[in-house]
Amino acid sequence: MRQNEVAYVARFGQVLNPQAGPLKPGLHFKAPFADEADMISISTDTVKMPVMRAFTRDTQEVTLQLSVTYNVPPASAYHLLYEVGRAGNLDITHNLEAVASDRMRSIVSRRDVTEIAGEGRERIVDEIKAVIATELKRLFRVEVQDVQIPVLDFSNQYKEAVNRATLARAQRVQAEQDRERAKVEAETVVVKAKGEADSQLARAEGAARAQLAQAKAEAEATRLRGEAEAAAMRVKIEAAGSVDGYTRQLQAQAALNWKGSVPQIIAGGNTQLPMILPMQLGERAAEKTGQ
């Protein structure tokens, strides 16, 4: 036997001393023609099962492939050699595949395809691994070290439906993004217009305040000039002794300044009239008589 094998010896089909356990690696003897050695490997082995198909609860096809890594404890050799499969002939790979396929199909058949392909995928895969590991250990007494699912695929019809749904979802997201962008742009235009209106209003209010301040300043200057002139007048009247005295002073001053010329134009309201002297009237009368 090789270093990774143990064996039982059967004589004429009857196992010799099964209570002693399997024979360990080394040199052993058997009776020619009467004894037969049934050997089994106890090293770690990996069974990559063929691709299997299963159907979900909503009748969608799922394609899976399982890979089981296990080893056979020496204490389980008798069970695998003579209590499972055909006596004296190790048939472990076939049995592992049958059990793993059945348990996998059972789990998939209780789930919808959207659950397996969506958020529940990892949880369902973990369930498949755990159930297969437990069942293989219970039925065949092997130590399952790992269960992998290298292939998990769905039908073309389902993938096309998923693609259409994904495209529709992407289009809805794009439309929502476009609406949000249009909304932001509209709000930006409103804010900009409001800012410009507020700026124009502020400039108008500033100009109005400036004009009001200028008008107030001019009115105040006029008032101050009037008060100054009135004060000066009062001083002159007080200096003349009375209003009549001040009037006589003005008349005397006018007489001193008059040089004998008479104004040609007399202003009356909004009308300017030529001033006609007595001498001009006489000349015009003589002209009419001569005619």
Secondary structure in CASP SS format (residue, H / E / C, confidence):
PFRMAT SS
TARGET T0000
AUTHOR 0000-0000-0000
METHOD secondary structure of the structure
MODEL  1
M C 1.00
R C 1.00
Q C 1.00
N C 1.00
E E 1.00
V E 1.00
A E 1.00
Y E 1.00
V E 1.00
A E 1.00
R E 1.00
F C 1.00
G C 1.00
Q E 1.00
V E 1.00
L C 1.00
N C 1.00
P H 1.00
Q H 1.00
A H 1.00
G C 1.00
P C 1.00
L E 1.00
K C 1.00
P C 1.00
G C 1.00
L C 1.00
H C 1.00
F C 1.00
K C 1.00
A C 1.00
P C 1.00
F C 1.00
A C 1.00
D E 1.00
E E 1.00
A E 1.00
D E 1.00
M E 1.00
I E 1.00
S E 1.00
I C 1.00
S C 1.00
T C 1.00
D E 1.00
T E 1.00
V E 1.00
K E 1.00
M C 1.00
P C 1.00
V C 1.00
M E 1.00
R E 1.00
A E 1.00
F E 1.00
T C 1.00
R C 1.00
D C 1.00
T C 1.00
Q C 1.00
E E 1.00
V E 1.00
T E 1.00
L E 1.00
Q E 1.00
L E 1.00
S E 1.00
V E 1.00
T E 1.00
Y E 1.00
N E 1.00
V C 1.00
P C 1.00
P H 1.00
A H 1.00
S H 1.00
A H 1.00
Y H 1.00
H H 1.00
L H 1.00
L H 1.00
Y H 1.00
E H 1.00
V C 1.00
G C 1.00
R E 1.00
A C 1.00
G C 1.00
N E 1.00
L C 1.00
D C 1.00
I H 1.00
T H 1.00
H H 1.00
N H 1.00
L H 1.00
E H 1.00
A H 1.00
V H 1.00
A H 1.00
S H 1.00
D H 1.00
R H 1.00
M H 1.00
R H 1.00
S H 1.00
I H 1.00
V H 1.00
S C 1.00
R C 1.00
R C 1.00
D C 1.00
V H 1.00
T H 1.00
E H 1.00
I H 1.00
A H 1.00
G C 1.00
E C 1.00
G C 1.00
R H 1.00
E H 1.00
R H 1.00
I H 1.00
V H 1.00
D H 1.00
E H 1.00
I H 1.00
K H 1.00
A H 1.00
V H 1.00
I H 1.00
A H 1.00
T H 1.00
E H 1.00
L H 1.00
K H 1.00
R H 1.00
L H 1.00
F H 1.00
R C 1.00
V C 1.00
E E 1.00
V E 1.00
Q E 1.00
D E 1.00
V E 1.00
Q E 1.00
I E 1.00
P E 1.00
V E 1.00
L E 1.00
D E 1.00
F E 1.00
S C 1.00
N H 1.00
Q H 1.00
Y H 1.00
K H 1.00
E H 1.00
A H 1.00
V H 1.00
N H 1.00
R H 1.00
A H 1.00
T H 1.00
L H 1.00
A H 1.00
R H 1.00
A H 1.00
Q H 1.00
R H 1.00
V H 1.00
Q H 1.00
A H 1.00
E H 1.00
Q H 1.00
D H 1.00
R H 1.00
E H 1.00
R H 1.00
A H 1.00
K H 1.00
V H 1.00
E H 1.00
A H 1.00
E H 1.00
T H 1.00
V H 1.00
V H 1.00
V H 1.00
K H 1.00
A H 1.00
K H 1.00
G H 1.00
E H 1.00
A H 1.00
D H 1.00
S H 1.00
Q H 1.00
L H 1.00
A H 1.00
R H 1.00
A H 1.00
E H 1.00
G H 1.00
A H 1.00
A H 1.00
R H 1.00
A H 1.00
Q H 1.00
L H 1.00
A H 1.00
Q H 1.00
A H 1.00
K H 1.00
A H 1.00
E H 1.00
A H 1.00
E H 1.00
A H 1.00
T H 1.00
R H 1.00
L H 1.00
R H 1.00
G H 1.00
E H 1.00
A H 1.00
E H 1.00
A H 1.00
A H 1.00
A H 1.00
M H 1.00
R H 1.00
V H 1.00
K H 1.00
I H 1.00
E H 1.00
A H 1.00
A H 1.00
G C 1.00
S C 1.00
V H 1.00
D H 1.00
G H 1.00
Y H 1.00
T H 1.00
R H 1.00
Q H 1.00
L H 1.00
Q H 1.00
A H 1.00
Q H 1.00
A H 1.00
A H 1.00
L H 1.00
N H 1.00
W C 1.00
K C 1.00
G C 1.00
S C 1.00
V C 1.00
P C 1.00
Q C 1.00
I E 1.00
I E 1.00
A E 1.00
G E 1.00
G C 1.00
N C 1.00
T E 1.00
Q E 1.00
L E 1.00
P E 1.00
M C 1.00
I C 1.00
L C 1.00
P H 1.00
M H 1.00
Q H 1.00
L H 1.00
G H 1.00
E H 1.00
R H 1.00
A H 1.00
A H 1.00
E H 1.00
K H 1.00
T H 1.00
G H 1.00
Q C 1.00
END
